[in-house]
Amino acid sequence: MRLDRLLKALAWLTVGILRIPLSAPVPAWADEATRFVEVEIDFEHHWIHSVHPFLGAAVIDIDNDGRFEIFVGGGQDQPDALFAYRQGEFHNIVEGTGLSRTSATYGPKAIDMDADGDTDMVIARNDGVWLYTNDGHGHFAEQRIAVDLPPQSVPFDVAIGDVDRDGDPDLAIMAARQAPQLHIFRNDFEGRGASLALRLVGTTGNRDAIGARVTVETERLRRTKVVHAGSGFLSQHSKELLFGLGTSERVLKLTVDWPSGHSN
């Protein structure tokens, strides 16, 4: 397609979107009782001209209590934040977790890298890619990942997926220099636990099951994950849910709460 035709097509699409009336009826699949309320949090991202003006965030259950916390990356020389929603308010609980650094944070990802049942974090920062292993009680040990990136390149983000189908999460790192570059790193973590990979397909509503909530229960643990879309800067996770099950030997129950409101 010629560039002028493409621009005209994009302009038409934009106009088409803007013409949708604000009073349009709620679709039949939507829950009319669902509304959003804005809640202010005590965080303002700091940016200085010597680093890139990007901001990353991730949702993680740091202590396996079934409630999700929100990790928000800081700018250069600014600590990261970890917000817990308690009694109608957001509280920054990052102190003492071991998660925060003062190098600009671009791409945080919550994933159980060693399949021990506790959710870890992989974070792309201005000074490299870092792994934070979770002890299961919300305390993290920091370790820089020795990824072989070209000189003067900056890792902007990390996408997660089981590339080699061995049950553990591998890393796709988007690093920028003069042009974006993609680097794939296989996870060969020694001594990893049992794992379960699950791919949902919706038959009503959205086919990718975005927004579905899955809970896995074994004889040793109970873990919950949510299917997300859009995971960061120029990157996208696999829509497979990877559950680390530690020393579990069998799954007792698996529950899927679909966006439509139905459960299996």
Disulfide bonds with the S-S distance in Angstrom:
none
